[in-house]
Amino acid sequence: MQANVIVAQEVEKRRIVIEAEAEAEQKRVQAKGEADAIFAKMGAEAEGLYEILTKQAKGYDKMIRAAGGDANKAYMLLLLEKLPELVRTQVEAIKGINIDKVTVWDNGGQSADGKGSTANFVSGLLKSVPPLADLFEQAGMSLPEYLGKRNQSGENETAEAEEV
């Protein structure tokens, strides 16, 4: 009778081990399949990025050759191409501010420069966005004369202000 119980328990033990091993193998196969899919996707993305960068480099090479071999001129051409987008970004930065909705309590006092706090608020707001001249300067270019030039203090003067 004891042999019958032990044999039955041994059979049950082997069945449980075989089921556990089968389940573990199934998980390993599934994980390997998922890993292979991720690897294939990343490989395809890398190939795509390589193609994009290769074609971009060829385009830059053509642009430099078109600029007489001068990389700085090619850089300026690229920057000029992006300038409208940069200016649009500047405009977007302050576009959503509704000046007509701002309430400023001014005590009527003036600062050392003779401006009231309201004038300081507005001029500070405008100074928070880089002027077009600074944008050109950061790009290594100078603003065309007809758009204005810098005065002695480094601030921009427009052509109209110079005539007055």
ZIHUNOR-V747448 format. One record per pair of residues at least 12 apart in sequence whose C-alpha atoms are under 8 Angstrom apart, sorted by the first residue. I is the first residue (numbers start at 0). J is the second residue. Records with the same first field share a line. If there is no record, write none. Layout:
I->J / J
This chain:
59->73
75->138 / 140
78->138
86->131
89->128 / 129
92->128
93->128
103->117
105->117
132->155
144->158
145->157 / 158
146->158
